[in-house]
Amino acid sequence: MVGFLCLFFPPVIAVALTTKLRKENFRYEQYIAFFAIFTVIINGIMFWILSFLFNPHWISAPDVFSTSFSAKYLLLSSILAIISAFVMGNLNKLKSLSADLLKDEETEENEEEEEEDV
């Protein structure tokens, strides 16, 4: 049971923070999509950290989700959830900023073409 909490609670934090940063309400389909994306990202990074940096045989250990391991896992994965939510929010801001810049360039080009026609 603690394993499920470790795997699925940090993505809930990430999705909640992402909705706050985007200042919009997600539909059910968007929530599920973001939850799946954050679950894969956060748990993939955690698996990589545990497997390659610490102990490659951690998953076959008898005390995989002991109390101390679960607390450390939840702490680190919650930090990753917060970081990934901020990264996702910043990517969204960059996307909208670049779209605004492209619109500004297009309007400037159209104005220059209109001036040349006159």
Secondary structure, DSSP 8 states (H G I E B T S, - for coil): -HHHHHHHHHHHHHHHHHHHHHTS---HHHHHHHHHHHHHHHHHHHHHIIIIII-TTGGGSTTTT-HHHHHHHHHHHHHHHHHHHHHHHHHHHHHHHHHHHHHHHHHHHHHHHHHHH-
